[in-house]
Amino acid sequence: MDISLIKHEDNELLATIKLLLEPKDYEEEYDKELRKIRRQSNIPGFRPGQAPLSIVKKQAGQAVLQDVIEKKVGTAINDYLKDLNVVLNPIASDKYKTIADFKNPDKFEFYFDVLLRPQIDFDYENTEIDVPYYKVEVTDEDVEERIKLYTQQYGGWKEVDERETSKAVVYGVLEEISAPENSEPIKIENVPFIQSSFVDKEKATELEGLKKGESMNIDVKKDINEADLKYIFKDKNLNSDNFKFTVTSFKEFKEAEIGKELFEKLYGEEITEEEFKNRIREELENEGQRYAKELYRKELEDYLLEKIQFELPKEFLKHYLIERGNKQEDVEKYWDATVKSLKLDIVLDMFLKKMNIEITEEDIDNIYTEYAKGYLVQYGITQFEGNEEILQQVKESLYKDENLYTQIFATVAWGKVADKLIEMGKYKEQQISFIELEKLYNENIRGQKQ
């Protein structure tokens, strides 16, 4: 077996791996596989496992040889790549022609094109990195905003004697005024209405003025929106349109009161109001640090792509993507994003090696755990103690997504690079309020334009 690298004269980043296999490289294993098949064969006219090897070879030889060669080629290429610094997995060469005749086997020549990793000369230790790193200043206003958020989150709908706002939910009895002959009038209790339940604005205004015990006539098909109509009547047959609605009660949304009950819901213990505010301030400071690091990381990526300039072979990459099963129109549509992602991977690899950063399985698993918890929260599971088995099941399903693994690896790796650069003071410090920082984070990380 002979394996070598052919550099391309027209582009220093492109090369072709040439692999030459002669009969001595595969005959022994090929013969071994044939004999194994012979022992397992049951060919008419011969005792089980005793058919002549020539007949077995005639029937299965080509497929067996192809399988043996493919395994040998795969192993040889993987071993060779361990010492070759490439960016992408090899693909069948577009420059050289593979010679592989399995019907008349002799020498086999395989050619695989590879993209070599660019040599990047970037001295980050002696380079001033002009990327903002935000230092959050948590104000009393920030604390009050978070308290307001908590009182809303832990608030609820409560019954009141009289309507207090236009957002109240009005409950009552909906009764059919004139039922068809020989049918029982429809009567539905505890029907909820809000102003937007009505298509007719006059009816919405009339509803707002009703007090307990007062009624209004409704043409249900004309006055009520379709969604509410389906909810109210469900499986009931609607034979007439004229109904009377009589108010029985009101419910208003009440924010949670600042006190013992709210503190225990949030922190599981009784604390003073001053301690409550101090904890919120600490929470905001910690959130601010996390937001600042993620914003630094994102701006760092853009900054480095601008500072570290190198070109990738366009035609090769497009050919590579199509060979990997991508459609031509998708390659063109996502071209800029694809090139940016690949360049970032190359720059990231350079930093990991220069900084001697190691990404452990524990690092990766911790992020998967957070992803799995977030998934379970969507289904109402917020307590993870006692739910370890289902948490593990969700993690295992997430691990099957190769694209997610790549994304998580990059997140962990860039996070470690950013942490090290921040420790070295490679940033431009900027003071910012928590409200402003949160706005930046929502826009640039979450993509929520305000």
TORFI-209060 format. One line per field, with one value per residue (C-alpha): x, y, z. Coordinates in steps of 0.2 Angstrom, whole numbers. Layout:
c1: X, ...
c2: Y, ...
c3: Z, ...
END
This chain:
c1: 0, 7, -1, 5, -1, -1, -1, -11, -1, -15, -20, -9, -24, -29, -22, -26, -22, -17, -19, -12, -17, -9, -15, -3, -12, -29, -28, -25, -41, -51, -47, -51, -68, -72, -68, -79, -94, -90, -92, -109, -115, -128, -127, -137, -127, -115, -115, -117, -101, -92, -95, -79, -71, -71, -90, -92, -80, -90, -106, -100, -82, -85, -96, -84, -69, -77, -81, -63, -56, -68, -64, -45, -46, -57, -44, -29, -37, -42, -25, -17, -28, -22, -5, -13, -21, -37, -53, -66, -68, -60, -71, -68, -56, -62, -45, -38, -48, -50, -45, -55, -61, -68, -72, -54, -45, -26, -20, -32, -29, -40, -39, -47, -47, -44, -44, -29, -30, -24, -9, -14, -2, -11, -2, -16, -5, 3, -12, -25, -42, -54, -70, -82, -85, -99, -98, -116, -122, -138, -149, -163, -174, -168, -172, -190, -192, -187, -199, -213, -209, -210, -226, -234, -227, -234, -250, -267, -285, -296, -315, -320, -337, -336, -326, -310, -303, -307, -297, -308, -316, -335, -343, -361, -376, -379, -397, -406, -421, -432, -428, -435, -451, -449, -431, -425, -417, -398, -392, -373, -367, -350, -347, -332, -331, -319, -320, -311, -323, -335, -334, -347, -339, -356, -358, -341, -345, -361, -352, -341, -355, -364, -364, -369, -386, -388, -391, -388, -395, -383, -384, -371, -366, -365, -358, -346, -329, -327, -314, -325, -341, -332, -326, -343, -354, -342, -352, -369, -380, -384, -402, -405, -394, -403, -397, -397, -381, -383, -368, -364, -346, -330, -312, -297, -279, -270, -251, -243, -241, -223, -221, -219, -229, -219, -202, -206, -211, -196, -182, -191, -188, -194, -183, -185, -190, -172, -165, -177, -171, -152, -155, -163, -148, -136, -147, -146, -127, -125, -136, -127, -110, -118, -125, -109, -99, -111, -111, -92, -91, -102, -93, -76, -81, -85, -70, -58, -65, -61, -44, -39, -40, -39, -48, -55, -56, -74, -76, -69, -81, -96, -92, -89, -106, -115, -106, -112, -130, -134, -144, -136, -149, -147, -128, -130, -143, -133, -116, -111, -117, -108, -91, -92, -96, -81, -69, -75, -71, -54, -50, -57, -46, -31, -35, -39, -21, -12, -21, -19, -38, -46, -64, -70, -85, -90, -90, -101, -113, -116, -123, -134, -141, -146, -154, -163, -169, -176, -185, -193, -198, -209, -219, -221, -207, -198, -191, -177, -174, -183, -184, -166, -172, -183, -169, -157, -169, -170, -151, -149, -161, -152, -135, -142, -142, -125, -128, -133, -117, -106, -116, -113, -95, -92, -102, -91, -75, -78, -84, -67, -58, -68, -65, -46, -46, -56, -44, -30, -39, -41, -57, -63, -73, -89, -101, -119, -136, -144, -159, -148, -138, -153, -159, -143, -143, -161, -157, -140, -141, -160, -164, -178, -179, -188
c2: 0, 17, 33, 51, 69, 79, 97, 108, 121, 133, 134, 130, 125, 111, 94, 76, 61, 46, 29, 14, -4, -19, -37, -41, -27, -35, -54, -62, -53, -56, -74, -75, -67, -79, -94, -87, -86, -103, -111, -102, -106, -118, -120, -134, -149, -147, -151, -136, -126, -138, -129, -126, -109, -105, -106, -95, -83, -82, -79, -67, -62, -45, -39, -46, -38, -21, -22, -27, -13, 0, -5, -4, 13, 20, 14, 20, 38, 40, 35, 47, 61, 60, 69, 80, 96, 97, 107, 96, 77, 71, 69, 59, 69, 80, 82, 64, 49, 34, 17, 3, -12, -25, -37, -38, -33, -29, -12, 0, 19, 31, 50, 61, 80, 89, 107, 110, 121, 139, 145, 160, 172, 181, 186, 189, 191, 207, 213, 226, 218, 233, 224, 231, 222, 229, 233, 233, 246, 239, 254, 255, 257, 240, 232, 239, 233, 216, 216, 222, 207, 195, 202, 200, 182, 176, 186, 178, 181, 184, 187, 205, 212, 226, 228, 238, 239, 236, 220, 211, 195, 195, 179, 175, 164, 163, 158, 155, 168, 159, 140, 131, 121, 104, 109, 113, 131, 131, 137, 139, 144, 152, 159, 171, 187, 200, 215, 207, 192, 203, 208, 221, 236, 242, 226, 227, 244, 237, 223, 235, 244, 229, 226, 210, 204, 215, 207, 211, 203, 195, 189, 176, 172, 191, 198, 185, 181, 164, 157, 162, 155, 138, 138, 142, 130, 116, 101, 110, 112, 130, 132, 150, 166, 176, 174, 184, 186, 189, 194, 184, 189, 198, 192, 204, 201, 205, 206, 197, 207, 210, 200, 183, 172, 179, 178, 159, 156, 164, 158, 145, 154, 169, 185, 203, 215, 223, 205, 203, 218, 214, 196, 204, 216, 201, 192, 206, 208, 190, 191, 206, 197, 183, 195, 205, 189, 183, 200, 201, 183, 188, 204, 195, 184, 198, 207, 193, 189, 207, 206, 189, 189, 173, 166, 149, 140, 145, 132, 118, 122, 123, 106, 99, 105, 98, 81, 81, 81, 100, 107, 120, 133, 130, 132, 149, 155, 151, 154, 169, 161, 145, 153, 164, 148, 139, 153, 155, 136, 139, 154, 145, 130, 142, 149, 133, 126, 142, 144, 126, 125, 108, 105, 90, 79, 86, 104, 97, 87, 102, 112, 97, 96, 114, 111, 96, 106, 120, 107, 100, 117, 119, 105, 111, 101, 114, 102, 91, 82, 66, 67, 62, 48, 58, 72, 59, 52, 70, 72, 56, 61, 78, 69, 61, 77, 80, 98, 102, 94, 105, 120, 116, 112, 129, 138, 130, 133, 151, 154, 148, 158, 174, 170, 169, 185, 194, 188, 196, 212, 211, 222, 240, 242, 251, 256, 252, 251, 234, 240, 245, 229, 218, 228, 225, 206, 204, 212, 204, 187, 183, 193, 202, 219, 232
c3: 0, -5, 1, -4, -5, -22, -19, -32, -41, -43, -25, -10, 1, -10, -11, -17, -7, -19, -12, -22, -17, -25, -24, -10, 1, 0, -6, 11, 18, 2, 3, 21, 18, 4, 14, 28, 16, 9, 27, 29, 11, 6, -13, -22, -27, -13, 5, 16, 18, 5, -11, -22, -18, -37, -37, -21, -29, -45, -35, -22, -26, -33, -19, -6, -15, -15, 3, 8, -3, 4, 22, 18, 10, 24, 37, 27, 24, 42, 48, 36, 41, 59, 53, 40, 45, 34, 36, 29, 26, 9, -6, -22, -33, -46, -53, -54, -60, -48, -55, -48, -58, -47, -61, -66, -50, -50, -44, -37, -37, -27, -26, -13, -13, 3, 9, 19, 35, 31, 41, 51, 58, 72, 88, 100, 115, 107, 97, 104, 102, 100, 105, 118, 135, 144, 163, 169, 182, 191, 195, 207, 192, 185, 202, 202, 184, 189, 204, 193, 181, 196, 203, 185, 183, 200, 199, 194, 190, 205, 206, 211, 215, 201, 185, 189, 171, 153, 153, 165, 161, 162, 167, 164, 158, 139, 136, 119, 118, 105, 103, 88, 91, 100, 106, 123, 124, 125, 142, 145, 162, 166, 149, 149, 138, 135, 123, 109, 110, 100, 82, 84, 93, 99, 108, 115, 122, 129, 138, 146, 154, 162, 180, 190, 186, 170, 153, 135, 119, 107, 89, 92, 74, 70, 85, 92, 84, 76, 89, 104, 96, 93, 111, 119, 109, 106, 101, 103, 88, 85, 79, 82, 83, 97, 114, 131, 141, 160, 170, 186, 190, 186, 186, 186, 184, 201, 202, 217, 232, 238, 254, 262, 249, 234, 242, 246, 229, 222, 234, 245, 261, 271, 269, 272, 258, 259, 256, 242, 233, 236, 229, 213, 212, 213, 200, 188, 190, 186, 171, 166, 166, 156, 143, 142, 139, 125, 117, 118, 110, 96, 92, 94, 80, 68, 73, 70, 53, 48, 56, 50, 31, 21, 5, 3, -14, -20, -34, -23, -8, -20, -27, -10, -4, -19, -17, 1, -5, -5, -19, -30, -26, -7, -10, -18, -6, 10, 2, 13, 29, 25, 21, 37, 47, 40, 42, 60, 63, 56, 67, 82, 79, 78, 95, 103, 98, 102, 119, 123, 127, 129, 127, 138, 137, 153, 146, 132, 143, 154, 140, 134, 152, 151, 134, 140, 155, 144, 134, 149, 156, 140, 145, 163, 172, 182, 196, 190, 206, 205, 186, 182, 171, 159, 159, 153, 140, 133, 133, 123, 110, 108, 107, 91, 82, 74, 69, 87, 94, 82, 88, 106, 104, 95, 109, 123, 113, 109, 127, 133, 120, 125, 144, 141, 131, 144, 158, 147, 146, 127, 126, 127, 143, 141, 156, 153, 162, 164, 154, 139, 140, 140, 125, 116, 121, 115, 98, 94, 102, 103, 87, 95, 87, 98
END
